[in-house]
């Protein structure tokens, strides 16, 4: 069965609930997005999946 996937990915980001924004950081600086605008793009779309994930680098073992 074929699958069509549509997604938005924000990496190295911080959520600020005080003003409902998401700020994404990279080598070119920072870009800020309105969380409500992101959610409105997906409003009414059936079968969505939402995932929030944080990754942390682990120190290498020396020996």
Buried (B, 14 or more C-beta within 10 A) or exposed (E): EEEEEEEEEBEEBEEEEEEBBBBBEEEEEEEEBEBEEBEEEEEEEEEEEEEEEEEEEEEEEEE
